[in-house]
Amino acid sequence: MIDAYNAVSDRTGVTASAWGDGIELRAIDGRNISIGTDGSAANLGLGSLTVGATADTAGAVTYYSQVTLKSDNKFEVQAGSHGI
């Protein structure tokens, strides 16, 4: 799975690496990453896992993480108009 993500990273800007028992995905430009499929988890080689949906597949699941911003220069973070 990691090799599949990285094979198209030049087009997507997303890279994958091993992270414990999982996969870490990173967007180099910091944008959100959306993953979707019309195949089942079993068809993707993931056994009986639920992928990106609730157990009854009625809705999508959003996963959150944290971001650390660092700079040698002073900067300001403000709310935007696009749901931020």
ZICOR-V380594 format. One record per pair of residues at least 6 apart in sequence whose ideal C-beta (glycine too) atoms are under 8 Angstrom apart, sorted by sequence separation. I is the first residue (numbers start at 1). J is the second residue. If there is no record, write none. Layout:
# ZICOR-V380594
[[I J] [I J]]
This chain:
# ZICOR-V380594
[[9 15] [17 23] [18 24] [27 33] [41 47] [42 48] [53 59] [54 60] [69 75] [5 12] [9 16] [16 23] [17 24] [37 44] [41 48] [44 51] [50 57] [53 60] [54 61] [16 24] [25 33] [41 49] [52 60] [53 61] [69 77] [5 14] [6 15] [16 25] [17 26] [41 50] [52 61] [5 15] [6 16] [15 25] [16 26] [25 35] [41 51] [5 16] [14 25] [15 26] [14 26] [14 27] [15 28] [2 16] [13 27] [14 28] [37 51] [1 16] [2 17] [13 28] [37 52] [2 18] [13 29] [35 51] [36 52] [35 52] [5 23] [13 31] [14 33] [5 25] [2 23] [1 23] [30 67] [1 44] [1 45]]
